[in-house]
Amino acid sequence: MRAPFSEPGPPGIVVREIDFTRDGNRILQQVSADLPAGQFTGVIGPNGSGKSTLLSMIMRWQKPDAGHILLGGIDVRAIRRRDFARIVAEVEQHSATVMELTVEQIVELGTIPHSSGWGRPLGEASDAVEEAIATVGLQSLRRRAWHSLSGGERQKTQVARAVAQRPRVLVLDEPTNHLDAAAGLQILDLARGLGLTVVAALHDLQLAAMYCDRLIVLDGGRVCAEGAPAEVLTPDLLAQVYGLDAEVMPHPRTGAPMVVMCGVAPSRPMTEGVR
């Protein structure tokens, strides 16, 4: 197999006609979408719409029943595992470790795909680790044990680990979970400012409107809208997909669409399910 990219820079992602069924349930149905190179694409939709499942397909954790995903024009499943790890970094919604590692050691895990061997001992700090810790602002926590961290501190540590990986694509599954409002904004500011191709599953519609260049809206495992936030976030869509009675107006300072929720629209009952 060949190295996936001969030129530097963040690649685009193309999703074409993805189908996926699990335990007899159709999770994704004919999902097609474009995630432009160097842009921040948000995947939004209610619980059970297939957001996390789509991200898992991009990350190759699950294999679609049909369809394909291209990264820089190459099917992701044809890329060598180590090459893929050098290009794509992920921050999962829930991260855990049974080992008693410090923040610095967890961040250092991000450098493994670029090392001479996968078994390089932890504790050998590199420039990438130092840069990632400084970028995310974890200097005061670097010696702390993972199990002593709060949920927000753990999330920041995982973001720093992804930054240390020096990827060209960053995949985020609910990156603002466990974070207070200011910390969530800091994480999305950071992700947007890295100059990477970023794809994030987001629940918060206002954050999606503020930070994303492009939105993909999933509903019942299908793409029901795709485009710039101002094009996608309309009162009709919010009523149809989320069951919300809402108004959308430009923010007085930024011009980004601002979702003002007025109540619940008479649509469908709230459901829980796989995302």
C-alpha positions as CSV (number, residue, x, y, z in Angstrom):
1,M,0.0,0.0,0.0
2,R,1.1,3.5,-0.6
3,A,1.3,6.5,1.7
4,P,-2.1,8.3,1.4
5,F,-0.9,11.8,0.7
6,S,2.1,13.1,-1.2
7,E,1.3,16.8,-0.5
8,P,1.1,18.4,2.9
9,G,-2.0,20.0,4.2
10,P,-5.4,18.9,5.5
11,P,-7.4,16.6,3.3
12,G,-11.1,16.7,2.6
13,I,-13.4,13.9,3.4
14,V,-16.1,12.5,1.1
15,V,-18.9,10.2,2.4
16,R,-20.8,8.3,-0.3
17,E,-24.0,6.2,0.1
18,I,-23.1,4.8,3.5
19,D,-25.5,2.1,4.9
20,F,-25.1,0.5,8.3
21,T,-27.3,-1.9,10.2
22,R,-26.7,-3.1,13.8
23,D,-28.8,-5.7,15.6
24,G,-31.4,-5.5,12.9
25,N,-31.7,-1.7,13.3
26,R,-30.9,0.5,10.3
27,I,-28.6,3.2,11.8
28,L,-27.4,4.9,8.6
29,Q,-29.2,5.0,5.3
30,Q,-27.7,6.2,2.1
31,V,-25.6,8.8,3.9
32,S,-23.6,11.1,1.6
33,A,-21.8,14.3,2.5
34,D,-18.8,16.4,1.8
35,L,-16.4,17.7,4.4
36,P,-14.2,20.2,2.8
37,A,-10.4,20.4,3.4
38,G,-9.4,22.8,6.1
39,Q,-13.0,23.5,7.3
40,F,-14.9,22.9,10.5
41,T,-17.8,20.6,9.8
42,G,-20.4,19.9,12.4
43,V,-22.6,16.8,12.5
44,I,-25.9,17.6,14.3
45,G,-29.2,15.9,14.9
46,P,-31.3,14.5,17.8
47,N,-30.4,11.5,19.8
48,G,-30.6,8.3,17.7
49,S,-29.9,10.1,14.5
50,G,-26.5,8.4,13.8
51,K,-24.0,11.1,14.6
52,S,-21.5,9.0,16.5
53,T,-21.9,6.1,14.2
54,L,-21.0,8.3,11.2
55,L,-17.8,9.4,13.1
56,S,-17.0,5.8,13.9
57,M,-17.1,5.1,10.1
58,I,-14.7,7.9,9.4
59,M,-12.4,6.6,12.1
60,R,-12.7,3.0,10.8
61,W,-13.9,1.6,14.1
62,Q,-16.9,0.2,12.3
63,K,-17.3,-0.9,8.7
64,P,-20.3,0.2,6.6
65,D,-22.5,-2.4,5.0
66,A,-22.4,-0.4,1.8
67,G,-20.8,2.8,0.5
68,H,-17.4,4.2,1.1
69,I,-15.5,7.1,2.8
70,L,-12.6,8.8,1.0
71,L,-9.9,10.7,2.8
72,G,-7.9,12.9,0.3
73,G,-9.4,10.8,-2.5
74,I,-8.4,7.4,-1.0
75,D,-10.7,5.0,0.7
76,V,-10.0,5.1,4.4
77,R,-10.0,1.3,4.6
78,A,-7.2,1.1,2.1
79,I,-4.9,3.3,4.1
80,R,-2.2,1.6,6.2
81,R,-3.1,1.8,9.9
82,R,0.1,3.7,10.9
83,D,-0.4,6.2,8.1
84,F,-4.0,6.7,9.1
85,A,-2.8,7.3,12.7
86,R,-0.4,10.0,11.6
87,I,-3.1,11.9,9.7
88,V,-6.3,11.5,11.8
89,A,-6.7,12.1,15.5
90,E,-9.8,11.6,17.5
91,V,-11.2,12.9,20.8
92,E,-13.9,10.5,22.0
93,Q,-16.9,11.4,24.1
94,H,-15.8,9.1,26.9
95,S,-12.2,8.2,27.6
96,A,-10.8,5.9,30.2
97,T,-7.6,4.2,31.2
98,V,-6.9,1.4,33.7
99,M,-3.2,2.5,34.0
100,E,-2.1,5.1,36.5
101,L,-0.8,7.6,34.0
102,T,-0.1,11.3,34.4
103,V,-1.5,14.0,32.1
104,E,1.9,14.4,30.5
105,Q,2.1,10.6,29.8
106,I,-1.3,10.6,28.2
107,V,-0.5,13.5,26.0
108,E,2.7,11.7,25.0
109,L,0.6,8.8,23.7
110,G,-0.3,11.1,20.8
111,T,3.3,11.0,19.6
112,I,3.4,7.2,19.2
113,P,2.4,7.1,15.5
114,H,5.4,9.3,14.7
115,S,8.0,7.4,16.8
116,S,10.4,4.8,15.6
117,G,8.6,2.1,17.4
118,W,5.1,1.6,18.9
119,G,6.7,0.5,22.2
120,R,8.6,3.6,23.1
121,P,8.6,4.1,26.9
122,L,6.4,6.8,28.3
123,G,7.9,9.8,30.1
124,E,10.3,10.9,27.3
125,A,8.8,14.3,26.7
126,S,9.1,15.7,23.2
127,D,8.6,19.1,21.6
128,A,5.2,17.9,20.4
129,V,4.2,17.1,24.0
130,E,5.4,20.4,25.3
131,E,3.7,22.3,22.5
132,A,0.4,20.4,23.1
133,I,0.4,21.0,26.8
134,A,1.1,24.7,26.4
135,T,-1.5,25.0,23.6
136,V,-4.3,23.5,25.7
137,G,-3.1,25.2,28.9
138,L,-2.3,22.1,31.0
139,Q,1.0,23.2,32.5
140,S,-0.3,23.2,36.0
141,L,-1.8,19.7,35.6
142,R,1.0,17.9,33.8
143,R,2.1,15.8,36.8
144,R,-1.5,15.0,38.0
145,A,-2.8,11.4,37.7
146,W,-5.6,10.8,35.3
147,H,-7.9,9.3,37.9
148,S,-7.6,12.5,40.0
149,L,-8.9,14.8,37.2
150,S,-12.3,16.2,36.8
151,G,-14.4,15.4,33.7
152,G,-13.4,18.7,32.1
153,E,-9.7,18.3,32.8
154,R,-9.8,14.8,31.3
155,Q,-11.4,16.2,28.1
156,K,-8.7,18.9,27.8
157,T,-6.1,16.2,28.3
158,Q,-7.5,14.1,25.5
159,V,-7.5,17.2,23.3
160,A,-3.9,17.8,24.1
161,R,-3.1,14.2,23.3
162,A,-4.7,14.7,19.9
163,V,-2.8,17.9,19.3
164,A,0.5,16.1,20.1
165,Q,-0.4,13.6,17.4
166,R,0.1,16.6,14.9
167,P,-2.7,15.3,12.7
168,R,-4.2,16.9,9.6
169,V,-7.7,15.8,10.5
170,L,-9.4,16.1,13.9
171,V,-12.5,14.1,14.8
172,L,-14.4,15.2,17.9
173,D,-17.4,13.4,19.4
174,E,-19.2,15.8,21.7
175,P,-16.1,17.7,22.6
176,T,-17.8,20.1,25.0
177,N,-19.3,17.4,27.2
178,H,-18.3,17.8,30.9
179,L,-17.1,21.3,30.2
180,D,-18.4,24.6,31.6
181,A,-19.4,27.2,29.1
182,A,-16.0,29.0,29.0
183,A,-14.0,25.8,28.7
184,G,-16.2,24.6,25.9
185,L,-15.6,27.7,24.0
186,Q,-11.9,27.4,24.5
187,I,-11.9,23.9,23.2
188,L,-13.8,24.9,20.0
189,D,-11.6,28.0,19.6
190,L,-8.6,25.8,19.7
191,A,-10.0,23.2,17.3
192,R,-11.0,25.9,14.8
193,G,-7.6,27.6,15.1
194,L,-5.5,24.6,14.3
195,G,-5.9,24.9,10.6
196,L,-7.0,21.3,10.2
197,T,-10.0,19.5,8.7
198,V,-12.3,19.2,11.7
199,V,-15.4,17.2,12.0
200,A,-17.4,17.3,15.3
201,A,-20.6,15.7,16.5
202,L,-22.4,18.5,18.4
203,H,-25.5,18.7,20.5
204,D,-25.4,22.4,21.2
205,L,-27.0,24.2,18.2
206,Q,-25.6,27.6,19.2
207,L,-22.0,26.3,19.4
208,A,-22.6,24.6,16.0
209,A,-23.8,27.9,14.5
210,M,-20.8,29.8,16.0
211,Y,-17.9,27.6,15.1
212,C,-18.9,25.4,12.1
213,D,-18.2,26.4,8.5
214,R,-20.6,23.7,7.4
215,L,-23.3,21.5,9.0
216,I,-24.6,18.1,8.2
217,V,-28.0,17.4,9.7
218,L,-28.9,13.7,10.4
219,D,-32.4,12.6,11.3
220,G,-33.3,8.9,11.5
221,G,-30.0,7.9,10.0
222,R,-30.4,10.0,6.9
223,V,-29.0,13.4,5.8
224,C,-31.9,15.8,5.8
225,A,-29.8,19.0,5.3
226,E,-26.3,20.1,4.5
227,G,-24.6,23.5,4.1
228,A,-23.6,26.6,5.8
229,P,-25.2,27.2,9.3
230,A,-27.2,30.2,8.0
231,E,-28.7,28.0,5.3
232,V,-29.3,25.0,7.4
233,L,-30.6,26.3,10.7
234,T,-34.1,27.5,9.8
235,P,-37.3,27.5,12.0
236,D,-38.8,24.8,9.7
237,L,-35.8,22.5,10.1
238,L,-35.7,23.0,13.8
239,A,-39.4,22.1,14.1
240,Q,-39.1,19.1,11.8
241,V,-35.9,17.6,13.1
242,Y,-35.8,18.7,16.8
243,G,-39.4,19.4,17.5
244,L,-38.6,22.9,18.5
245,D,-40.5,26.1,18.2
246,A,-37.6,28.5,17.5
247,E,-36.7,31.7,15.8
248,V,-33.3,32.2,14.0
249,M,-31.7,35.6,13.7
250,P,-28.2,37.0,13.0
251,H,-26.1,37.6,16.1
252,P,-25.8,41.4,16.5
253,R,-22.0,41.2,16.9
254,T,-20.8,38.2,14.8
255,G,-23.6,37.8,12.2
256,A,-23.7,34.1,12.9
257,P,-27.2,32.5,13.1
258,M,-28.6,32.7,16.7
259,V,-31.2,30.1,17.7
260,V,-33.8,31.4,20.1
261,M,-35.9,28.6,21.5
262,C,-39.5,29.5,22.3
263,G,-40.8,26.1,23.3
264,V,-41.6,22.7,22.0
265,A,-43.3,22.3,18.6
266,P,-46.0,19.6,18.3
267,S,-44.0,17.1,16.3
268,R,-42.7,13.9,17.7
269,P,-41.9,12.5,21.2
270,M,-38.3,12.8,22.4
271,T,-36.4,9.6,21.9
272,E,-33.1,8.1,23.1
273,G,-31.0,5.8,21.1
274,V,-27.7,5.2,19.4
275,R,-26.0,8.4,18.1
